[in-house]
């Protein structure tokens, strides 16, 4: 049964499905960041323009526009260890450190049934890192207390691997390509991939043009790795992610909003942060907190005016978010166009500018 106001069931997971040949999934980044392709879409009409290079986004950005980017930095959060007593291999994905408990991390566990309360997992040839399970949670989640010598992030750098999404089957030769050029605040289990297309030179040119750039932080966690499993999307549980906004960022954004200038999010994570803050305060404000904001058609955007984003997985919360920013039909038509015109999809793929 269709939802009033929509010619499809807005709450039905299958409403956000589309056909994607496997060869359209990018397995490696573009050789040069700004030489990925760009599909430009008018969010109201659905009109599409193909640009051969992402750097051509300069044509669509104007003096006074404010670009908002997520300066989170991905940590090498994928750890491969073993249980001493059985030599069973255990894989952990570090999601977030508990704010009130140092060295206690929530982790997603591969073959989680082998990890019980009190299980110890050892990492490194000399057991440089040991994780003890102190709480068993649902859906493969566990809390671990880590012991080590030295500085945790340095130990992680030597033992951990970049947590590439499961649809990427190649190892990266250069880990920096799974970071944005503006990554700064360590703490993410995944990258804000819409930012991959930007170079420092492109930012320099945009700033000379009068485009402002504002940094906020959202540490990307479990939500990125969890598919929607409920047919009724309203029953999907969005996991909480930590965000921060500085006073300087809030002041710049409030001034732009008051003057009617465009606020443009580089990706879905700044989008969720900006919308969460605006919902919370009715304006932008210096703050930090956790958001579980789930955006799907029917949501009324308050914070952003345009969005730079990649092409997202079928039936994902991110397809729902971009559908809410335009319409589902416009987005699925754009994706069909992208498939037919050999655009590359997902984390290392090409970009869209929705304005």
SEKEGU-522576 format. One record per residue (C-alpha): residue in three letters; residue number from 1; y negated, x, z. Coordinates in nm, 3 decimals. Last residue first. Example, Ala and Ser with C-alpha at 12.3 -4.5 7.8 and 13.67 -1.06 7.14 Angstrom:
2
+-----+-----+---------+---------+---------+
! res !   n !       Y !       X !       Z !
+-----+-----+---------+---------+---------+
! SER !   2 !   0.106 !   1.367 !   0.714 !
! ALA !   1 !   0.450 !   1.230 !   0.780 !
+-----+-----+---------+---------+---------+
//
This chain:
355
+-----+-----+---------+---------+---------+
! res !   n !       Y !       X !       Z !
+-----+-----+---------+---------+---------+
! UNK ! 355 !  -2.109 !   2.197 !  -0.632 !
! UNK ! 354 !  -1.742 !   2.303 !  -0.640 !
! UNK ! 353 !  -1.701 !   2.669 !  -0.733 !
! UNK ! 352 !  -1.336 !   2.742 !  -0.799 !
! UNK ! 351 !  -1.155 !   3.074 !  -0.776 !
! UNK ! 350 !  -0.866 !   3.271 !  -0.924 !
! UNK ! 349 !  -0.545 !   3.384 !  -0.757 !
! UNK ! 348 !  -0.451 !   3.634 !  -0.488 !
! UNK ! 347 !  -0.424 !   3.369 !  -0.215 !
! UNK ! 346 !  -0.317 !   3.070 !  -0.425 !
! UNK ! 345 !  -0.313 !   3.017 !  -0.805 !
! UNK ! 344 !  -0.382 !   3.213 !  -1.124 !
! UNK ! 343 !  -0.552 !   3.029 !  -1.411 !
! UNK ! 342 !  -0.345 !   2.995 !  -1.725 !
! UNK ! 341 !  -0.549 !   2.731 !  -1.906 !
! UNK ! 340 !  -0.296 !   2.448 !  -1.871 !
! UNK ! 339 !  -0.254 !   2.521 !  -1.499 !
! UNK ! 338 !  -0.631 !   2.529 !  -1.445 !
! UNK ! 337 !  -0.682 !   2.203 !  -1.635 !
! UNK ! 336 !  -0.415 !   2.036 !  -1.421 !
! UNK ! 335 !  -0.588 !   2.178 !  -1.111 !
! UNK ! 334 !  -0.921 !   2.037 !  -1.227 !
! UNK ! 333 !  -0.762 !   1.696 !  -1.286 !
! UNK ! 332 !  -0.605 !   1.712 !  -0.940 !
! UNK ! 331 !  -0.946 !   1.793 !  -0.791 !
! UNK ! 330 !  -1.135 !   1.521 !  -0.977 !
! UNK ! 329 !  -0.869 !   1.262 !  -0.892 !
! UNK ! 328 !  -0.871 !   1.354 !  -0.523 !
! UNK ! 327 !  -1.245 !   1.317 !  -0.511 !
! UNK ! 326 !  -1.515 !   1.572 !  -0.433 !
! UNK ! 325 !  -1.544 !   1.721 !  -0.083 !
! UNK ! 324 !  -1.257 !   1.504 !   0.045 !
! UNK ! 323 !  -1.033 !   1.637 !  -0.232 !
! UNK ! 322 !  -1.129 !   1.989 !  -0.123 !
! UNK ! 321 !  -1.004 !   1.918 !   0.230 !
! UNK ! 320 !  -0.689 !   1.737 !   0.111 !
! UNK ! 319 !  -0.593 !   2.030 !  -0.112 !
! UNK ! 318 !  -0.650 !   2.247 !   0.197 !
! UNK ! 317 !  -0.421 !   2.034 !   0.416 !
! UNK ! 316 !  -0.141 !   2.117 !   0.171 !
! UNK ! 315 !   0.049 !   1.871 !  -0.052 !
! UNK ! 314 !   0.049 !   2.119 !  -0.342 !
! UNK ! 313 !  -0.073 !   2.466 !  -0.244 !
! UNK ! 312 !  -0.437 !   2.560 !  -0.296 !
! UNK ! 311 !  -0.652 !   2.693 !  -0.580 !
! UNK ! 310 !  -0.920 !   2.923 !  -0.436 !
! UNK ! 309 !  -1.253 !   2.822 !  -0.283 !
! UNK ! 308 !  -1.629 !   2.839 !  -0.317 !
! UNK ! 307 !  -1.787 !   2.526 !  -0.172 !
! UNK ! 306 !  -2.116 !   2.343 !  -0.208 !
! UNK ! 305 !  -2.348 !   2.133 !   0.008 !
! UNK ! 304 !  -2.209 !   2.202 !   0.355 !
! UNK ! 303 !  -2.280 !   2.063 !   0.702 !
! UNK ! 302 !  -2.245 !   1.686 !   0.706 !
! UNK ! 301 !  -1.933 !   1.606 !   0.506 !
! UNK ! 300 !  -1.810 !   1.250 !   0.549 !
! UNK ! 299 !  -1.429 !   1.236 !   0.581 !
! UNK ! 298 !  -1.274 !   0.951 !   0.383 !
! UNK ! 297 !  -1.057 !   1.192 !   0.188 !
! UNK ! 296 !  -0.906 !   1.460 !   0.416 !
! UNK ! 295 !  -1.045 !   1.704 !   0.674 !
! UNK ! 294 !  -0.843 !   1.803 !   0.980 !
! UNK ! 293 !  -1.055 !   1.956 !   1.257 !
! UNK ! 292 !  -0.837 !   2.127 !   1.517 !
! UNK ! 291 !  -1.120 !   2.353 !   1.632 !
! UNK ! 290 !  -1.146 !   2.595 !   1.921 !
! UNK ! 289 !  -1.463 !   2.720 !   2.081 !
! UNK ! 288 !  -1.768 !   2.937 !   2.040 !
! UNK ! 287 !  -2.134 !   2.851 !   2.031 !
! UNK ! 286 !  -2.484 !   2.924 !   1.906 !
! UNK ! 285 !  -2.584 !   2.598 !   1.743 !
! UNK ! 284 !  -2.589 !   2.421 !   1.407 !
! UNK ! 283 !  -2.690 !   2.055 !   1.420 !
! UNK ! 282 !  -2.545 !   1.724 !   1.540 !
! UNK ! 281 !  -2.391 !   1.924 !   1.824 !
! UNK ! 280 !  -2.012 !   1.883 !   1.802 !
! UNK ! 279 !  -1.990 !   1.736 !   1.453 !
! UNK ! 278 !  -2.218 !   2.010 !   1.321 !
! UNK ! 277 !  -2.010 !   2.278 !   1.491 !
! UNK ! 276 !  -1.684 !   2.142 !   1.351 !
! UNK ! 275 !  -1.834 !   2.100 !   1.001 !
! UNK ! 274 !  -1.955 !   2.459 !   0.998 !
! UNK ! 273 !  -1.623 !   2.594 !   1.127 !
! UNK ! 272 !  -1.411 !   2.383 !   0.893 !
! UNK ! 271 !  -1.618 !   2.495 !   0.593 !
! UNK ! 270 !  -1.621 !   2.857 !   0.710 !
! UNK ! 269 !  -1.239 !   2.835 !   0.701 !
! UNK ! 268 !  -1.220 !   2.646 !   0.369 !
! UNK ! 267 !  -1.380 !   2.920 !   0.166 !
! UNK ! 266 !  -1.715 !   3.082 !   0.097 !
! UNK ! 265 !  -1.925 !   2.792 !   0.225 !
! UNK ! 264 !  -2.250 !   2.707 !   0.047 !
! UNK ! 263 !  -2.548 !   2.567 !   0.238 !
! UNK ! 262 !  -2.804 !   2.445 !  -0.014 !
! UNK ! 261 !  -3.173 !   2.422 !   0.076 !
! UNK ! 260 !  -3.323 !   2.094 !   0.196 !
! UNK ! 259 !  -3.587 !   2.261 !   0.412 !
! UNK ! 258 !  -3.443 !   2.126 !   0.739 !
! UNK ! 257 !  -3.091 !   2.233 !   0.635 !
! UNK ! 256 !  -3.209 !   2.584 !   0.547 !
! UNK ! 255 !  -3.389 !   2.616 !   0.881 !
! UNK ! 254 !  -3.080 !   2.490 !   1.068 !
! UNK ! 253 !  -2.862 !   2.742 !   0.884 !
! UNK ! 252 !  -3.085 !   3.040 !   0.963 !
! UNK ! 251 !  -3.116 !   2.938 !   1.329 !
! UNK ! 250 !  -2.739 !   2.886 !   1.364 !
! UNK ! 249 !  -2.660 !   3.226 !   1.210 !
! UNK ! 248 !  -2.908 !   3.404 !   1.439 !
! UNK ! 247 !  -2.779 !   3.215 !   1.742 !
! UNK ! 246 !  -2.426 !   3.336 !   1.664 !
! UNK ! 245 !  -2.133 !   3.113 !   1.564 !
! UNK ! 244 !  -1.778 !   3.167 !   1.690 !
! UNK ! 243 !  -1.441 !   3.013 !   1.603 !
! UNK ! 242 !  -1.090 !   2.994 !   1.752 !
! UNK ! 241 !  -0.815 !   2.800 !   1.574 !
! UNK ! 240 !  -0.615 !   2.502 !   1.706 !
! UNK ! 239 !  -0.311 !   2.374 !   1.525 !
! UNK ! 238 !  -0.344 !   2.066 !   1.305 !
! UNK ! 237 !  -0.075 !   1.814 !   1.399 !
! UNK ! 236 !   0.015 !   1.594 !   1.102 !
! UNK ! 235 !   0.054 !   1.226 !   1.197 !
! UNK ! 234 !  -0.254 !   1.124 !   0.995 !
! UNK ! 233 !  -0.082 !   1.277 !   0.690 !
! UNK ! 232 !   0.168 !   0.989 !   0.678 !
! UNK ! 231 !   0.465 !   1.145 !   0.499 !
! UNK ! 230 !   0.485 !   1.401 !   0.780 !
! UNK ! 229 !   0.589 !   1.759 !   0.708 !
! UNK ! 228 !   0.252 !   1.917 !   0.625 !
! UNK ! 227 !   0.324 !   2.286 !   0.574 !
! UNK ! 226 !   0.256 !   2.535 !   0.856 !
! UNK ! 225 !   0.158 !   2.889 !   0.763 !
! UNK ! 224 !  -0.219 !   2.849 !   0.737 !
! UNK ! 223 !  -0.230 !   2.619 !   1.038 !
! UNK ! 222 !  -0.073 !   2.891 !   1.251 !
! UNK ! 221 !  -0.378 !   3.110 !   1.279 !
! UNK ! 220 !  -0.702 !   3.200 !   1.106 !
! UNK ! 219 !  -0.962 !   3.350 !   1.338 !
! UNK ! 218 !  -1.289 !   3.178 !   1.255 !
! UNK ! 217 !  -1.606 !   3.385 !   1.257 !
! UNK ! 216 !  -1.957 !   3.323 !   1.118 !
! UNK ! 215 !  -2.161 !   3.545 !   0.888 !
! UNK ! 214 !  -2.473 !   3.435 !   0.698 !
! UNK ! 213 !  -2.586 !   3.552 !   0.353 !
! UNK ! 212 !  -2.920 !   3.448 !   0.202 !
! UNK ! 211 !  -2.970 !   3.414 !  -0.175 !
! UNK ! 210 !  -3.310 !   3.542 !  -0.284 !
! UNK ! 209 !  -3.212 !   3.707 !  -0.614 !
! UNK ! 208 !  -3.211 !   4.046 !  -0.444 !
! UNK ! 207 !  -2.960 !   3.896 !  -0.198 !
! UNK ! 206 !  -2.739 !   3.787 !  -0.488 !
! UNK ! 205 !  -2.746 !   4.132 !  -0.648 !
! UNK ! 204 !  -2.656 !   4.303 !  -0.320 !
! UNK ! 203 !  -2.376 !   4.053 !  -0.254 !
! UNK ! 202 !  -2.232 !   4.130 !  -0.599 !
! UNK ! 201 !  -2.249 !   4.504 !  -0.529 !
! UNK ! 200 !  -2.069 !   4.457 !  -0.197 !
! UNK ! 199 !  -1.789 !   4.288 !  -0.388 !
! UNK ! 198 !  -1.682 !   3.924 !  -0.368 !
! UNK ! 197 !  -1.361 !   3.781 !  -0.513 !
! UNK ! 196 !  -1.154 !   3.827 !  -0.194 !
! UNK ! 195 !  -1.385 !   3.588 !  -0.007 !
! UNK ! 194 !  -1.190 !   3.280 !  -0.113 !
! UNK ! 193 !  -0.894 !   3.443 !   0.066 !
! UNK ! 192 !  -1.005 !   3.397 !   0.426 !
! UNK ! 191 !  -0.723 !   3.631 !   0.533 !
! UNK ! 190 !  -0.425 !   3.549 !   0.753 !
! UNK ! 189 !  -0.307 !   3.623 !   1.109 !
! UNK ! 188 !  -0.667 !   3.680 !   1.212 !
! UNK ! 187 !  -0.801 !   3.868 !   1.517 !
! UNK ! 186 !  -1.027 !   4.159 !   1.428 !
! UNK ! 185 !  -1.399 !   4.091 !   1.376 !
! UNK ! 184 !  -1.534 !   4.281 !   1.073 !
! UNK ! 183 !  -1.410 !   4.172 !   0.731 !
! UNK ! 182 !  -1.704 !   4.198 !   0.486 !
! UNK ! 181 !  -1.513 !   4.353 !   0.195 !
! UNK ! 180 !  -1.253 !   4.078 !   0.239 !
! UNK ! 179 !  -0.911 !   4.188 !   0.355 !
! UNK ! 178 !  -0.570 !   4.160 !   0.186 !
! UNK ! 177 !  -0.688 !   4.414 !  -0.072 !
! UNK ! 176 !  -0.747 !   4.657 !   0.216 !
! UNK ! 175 !  -0.369 !   4.680 !   0.261 !
! UNK ! 174 !  -0.338 !   4.891 !  -0.056 !
! UNK ! 173 !   0.002 !   4.910 !  -0.226 !
! UNK ! 172 !   0.067 !   4.551 !  -0.131 !
! UNK ! 171 !   0.431 !   4.445 !  -0.106 !
! UNK ! 170 !   0.546 !   4.199 !  -0.370 !
! UNK ! 169 !   0.708 !   3.861 !  -0.300 !
! UNK ! 168 !   0.398 !   3.652 !  -0.235 !
! UNK ! 167 !   0.510 !   3.292 !  -0.174 !
! UNK ! 166 !   0.574 !   3.369 !   0.194 !
! UNK ! 165 !   0.206 !   3.446 !   0.266 !
! UNK ! 164 !   0.129 !   3.812 !   0.343 !
! UNK ! 163 !   0.126 !   3.905 !   0.711 !
! UNK ! 162 !   0.017 !   4.271 !   0.675 !
! UNK ! 161 !   0.273 !   4.492 !   0.848 !
! UNK ! 160 !   0.281 !   4.615 !   1.205 !
! UNK ! 159 !   0.401 !   4.941 !   1.360 !
! UNK ! 158 !   0.120 !   5.197 !   1.324 !
! UNK ! 157 !  -0.170 !   4.953 !   1.308 !
! UNK ! 156 !  -0.016 !   4.752 !   1.593 !
! UNK ! 155 !  -0.014 !   5.058 !   1.819 !
! UNK ! 154 !  -0.382 !   5.112 !   1.731 !
! UNK ! 153 !  -0.454 !   4.744 !   1.799 !
! UNK ! 152 !  -0.287 !   4.770 !   2.142 !
! UNK ! 151 !  -0.467 !   5.083 !   2.262 !
! UNK ! 150 !  -0.258 !   5.340 !   2.450 !
! UNK ! 149 !   0.093 !   5.288 !   2.580 !
! UNK ! 148 !   0.274 !   4.960 !   2.527 !
! UNK ! 147 !   0.378 !   4.636 !   2.698 !
! UNK ! 146 !   0.352 !   4.297 !   2.529 !
! UNK ! 145 !   0.396 !   3.958 !   2.699 !
! UNK ! 144 !   0.533 !   3.705 !   2.456 !
! UNK ! 143 !   0.472 !   3.331 !   2.420 !
! UNK ! 142 !   0.708 !   3.162 !   2.174 !
! UNK ! 141 !   0.680 !   2.935 !   1.870 !
! UNK ! 140 !   0.974 !   2.844 !   1.649 !
! UNK ! 139 !   0.884 !   2.476 !   1.620 !
! UNK ! 138 !   0.845 !   2.407 !   1.993 !
! UNK ! 137 !   0.762 !   2.649 !   2.275 !
! UNK ! 136 !   0.968 !   2.892 !   2.482 !
! UNK ! 135 !   0.765 !   3.084 !   2.740 !
! UNK ! 134 !   0.777 !   3.438 !   2.882 !
! UNK ! 133 !   0.948 !   3.616 !   2.592 !
! UNK ! 132 !   0.919 !   3.991 !   2.650 !
! UNK ! 131 !   0.768 !   4.212 !   2.380 !
! UNK ! 130 !   0.808 !   4.590 !   2.385 !
! UNK ! 129 !   0.599 !   4.838 !   2.183 !
! UNK ! 128 !   0.643 !   5.214 !   2.144 !
! UNK ! 127 !   1.019 !   5.165 !   2.162 !
! UNK ! 126 !   1.079 !   5.518 !   2.034 !
! UNK ! 125 !   1.171 !   5.430 !   1.676 !
! UNK ! 124 !   0.925 !   5.140 !   1.679 !
! UNK ! 123 !   0.954 !   4.786 !   1.814 !
! UNK ! 122 !   1.170 !   4.643 !   2.092 !
! UNK ! 121 !   1.229 !   4.272 !   2.160 !
! UNK ! 120 !   1.302 !   4.150 !   2.512 !
! UNK ! 119 !   1.448 !   3.804 !   2.578 !
! UNK ! 118 !   1.335 !   3.662 !   2.913 !
! UNK ! 117 !   1.323 !   3.300 !   2.797 !
! UNK ! 116 !   1.533 !   3.277 !   2.482 !
! UNK ! 115 !   1.500 !   3.436 !   2.138 !
! UNK ! 114 !   1.811 !   3.393 !   1.922 !
! UNK ! 113 !   1.713 !   3.037 !   1.822 !
! UNK ! 112 !   1.386 !   3.176 !   1.686 !
! UNK ! 111 !   1.550 !   3.319 !   1.373 !
! UNK ! 110 !   1.195 !   3.428 !   1.269 !
! UNK ! 109 !   0.948 !   3.382 !   1.552 !
! UNK ! 108 !   0.591 !   3.251 !   1.536 !
! UNK ! 107 !   0.396 !   3.421 !   1.810 !
! UNK ! 106 !   0.157 !   3.320 !   2.089 !
! UNK ! 105 !   0.033 !   3.637 !   2.247 !
! UNK ! 104 !   0.005 !   3.762 !   2.605 !
! UNK ! 103 !  -0.148 !   4.110 !   2.623 !
! UNK ! 102 !  -0.434 !   3.989 !   2.844 !
! UNK ! 101 !  -0.402 !   3.635 !   2.976 !
! UNK ! 100 !  -0.719 !   3.420 !   2.985 !
! UNK !  99 !  -0.800 !   3.420 !   2.613 !
! UNK !  98 !  -0.438 !   3.394 !   2.504 !
! UNK !  97 !  -0.389 !   3.626 !   2.208 !
! UNK !  96 !  -0.341 !   3.449 !   1.878 !
! UNK !  95 !  -0.093 !   3.422 !   1.594 !
! UNK !  94 !   0.128 !   3.731 !   1.606 !
! UNK !  93 !   0.413 !   3.690 !   1.358 !
! UNK !  92 !   0.738 !   3.813 !   1.508 !
! UNK !  91 !   1.058 !   3.914 !   1.330 !
! UNK !  90 !   1.378 !   3.975 !   1.524 !
! UNK !  89 !   1.672 !   4.189 !   1.411 !
! UNK !  88 !   1.988 !   4.166 !   1.619 !
! UNK !  87 !   2.090 !   4.500 !   1.769 !
! UNK !  86 !   2.295 !   4.296 !   2.018 !
! UNK !  85 !   2.191 !   4.444 !   2.355 !
! UNK !  84 !   1.878 !   4.617 !   2.230 !
! UNK !  83 !   1.716 !   4.316 !   2.065 !
! UNK !  82 !   1.539 !   4.427 !   1.751 !
! UNK !  81 !   1.200 !   4.465 !   1.593 !
! UNK !  80 !   0.995 !   4.374 !   1.284 !
! UNK !  79 !   0.630 !   4.292 !   1.351 !
! UNK !  78 !   0.396 !   4.097 !   1.125 !
! UNK !  77 !   0.041 !   4.087 !   1.266 !
! UNK !  76 !  -0.114 !   4.377 !   1.080 !
! UNK !  75 !  -0.455 !   4.238 !   1.190 !
! UNK !  74 !  -0.667 !   4.039 !   0.947 !
! UNK !  73 !  -1.042 !   4.065 !   0.997 !
! UNK !  72 !  -1.266 !   3.764 !   1.051 !
! UNK !  71 !  -1.605 !   3.778 !   0.881 !
! UNK !  70 !  -1.597 !   3.417 !   0.757 !
! UNK !  69 !  -1.872 !   3.375 !   0.498 !
! UNK !  68 !  -2.167 !   3.138 !   0.467 !
! UNK !  67 !  -2.383 !   3.167 !   0.155 !
! UNK !  66 !  -2.732 !   3.022 !   0.199 !
! UNK !  65 !  -2.921 !   2.914 !  -0.113 !
! UNK !  64 !  -3.294 !   2.985 !  -0.103 !
! UNK !  63 !  -3.305 !   3.164 !  -0.438 !
! UNK !  62 !  -3.033 !   3.020 !  -0.660 !
! UNK !  61 !  -2.659 !   3.041 !  -0.714 !
! UNK !  60 !  -2.496 !   2.902 !  -1.030 !
! UNK !  59 !  -2.568 !   3.189 !  -1.269 !
! UNK !  58 !  -2.464 !   3.443 !  -1.004 !
! UNK !  57 !  -2.120 !   3.280 !  -1.011 !
! UNK !  56 !  -2.072 !   3.493 !  -1.323 !
! UNK !  55 !  -1.918 !   3.752 !  -1.089 !
! UNK !  54 !  -1.602 !   3.539 !  -1.091 !
! UNK !  53 !  -1.532 !   3.637 !  -1.451 !
! UNK !  52 !  -1.422 !   3.440 !  -1.758 !
! UNK !  51 !  -1.615 !   3.127 !  -1.655 !
! UNK !  50 !  -1.466 !   2.789 !  -1.741 !
! UNK !  49 !  -1.687 !   2.484 !  -1.688 !
! UNK !  48 !  -1.554 !   2.151 !  -1.561 !
! UNK !  47 !  -1.713 !   1.806 !  -1.519 !
! UNK !  46 !  -1.567 !   1.619 !  -1.220 !
! UNK !  45 !  -1.867 !   1.387 !  -1.218 !
! UNK !  44 !  -1.964 !   1.405 !  -0.850 !
! UNK !  43 !  -1.818 !   1.744 !  -0.749 !
! UNK !  42 !  -1.944 !   1.920 !  -1.060 !
! UNK !  41 !  -1.675 !   2.182 !  -1.110 !
! UNK !  40 !  -1.691 !   2.553 !  -1.192 !
! UNK !  39 !  -1.365 !   2.735 !  -1.264 !
! UNK !  38 !  -1.393 !   3.109 !  -1.201 !
! UNK !  37 !  -1.170 !   3.393 !  -1.317 !
! UNK !  36 !  -1.084 !   3.713 !  -1.128 !
! UNK !  35 !  -1.302 !   4.002 !  -1.239 !
! UNK !  34 !  -1.505 !   4.011 !  -0.916 !
! UNK !  33 !  -1.228 !   4.177 !  -0.716 !
! UNK !  32 !  -1.132 !   4.438 !  -0.973 !
! UNK !  31 !  -0.761 !   4.476 !  -1.056 !
! UNK !  30 !  -0.709 !   4.108 !  -0.976 !
! UNK !  29 !  -0.491 !   4.061 !  -0.669 !
! UNK !  28 !  -0.111 !   4.061 !  -0.677 !
! UNK !  27 !   0.164 !   3.799 !  -0.691 !
! UNK !  26 !  -0.050 !   3.521 !  -0.836 !
! UNK !  25 !   0.135 !   3.189 !  -0.851 !
! UNK !  24 !   0.107 !   3.058 !  -1.211 !
! UNK !  23 !   0.456 !   3.187 !  -1.290 !
! UNK !  22 !   0.602 !   2.935 !  -1.048 !
! UNK !  21 !   0.491 !   2.643 !  -1.264 !
! UNK !  20 !   0.272 !   2.405 !  -1.063 !
! UNK !  19 !   0.305 !   2.027 !  -1.077 !
! UNK !  18 !   0.082 !   1.832 !  -0.840 !
! UNK !  17 !   0.115 !   1.667 !  -0.499 !
! UNK !  16 !  -0.174 !   1.530 !  -0.294 !
! UNK !  15 !  -0.082 !   1.160 !  -0.314 !
! UNK !  14 !   0.265 !   1.261 !  -0.199 !
! UNK !  13 !   0.134 !   1.308 !   0.156 !
! UNK !  12 !   0.038 !   0.940 !   0.177 !
! UNK !  11 !  -0.272 !   0.880 !   0.393 !
! UNK !  10 !  -0.514 !   0.829 !   0.103 !
! UNK !   9 !  -0.283 !   0.575 !  -0.057 !
! UNK !   8 !  -0.424 !   0.549 !  -0.409 !
! UNK !   7 !  -0.703 !   0.351 !  -0.572 !
! UNK !   6 !  -0.922 !   0.415 !  -0.267 !
! UNK !   5 !  -1.180 !   0.192 !  -0.097 !
! UNK !   4 !  -0.921 !   0.002 !   0.110 !
! UNK !   3 !  -0.604 !   0.215 !   0.152 !
! UNK !   2 !  -0.335 !   0.143 !  -0.102 !
! UNK !   1 !   0.000 !   0.000 !   0.000 !
+-----+-----+---------+---------+---------+
//
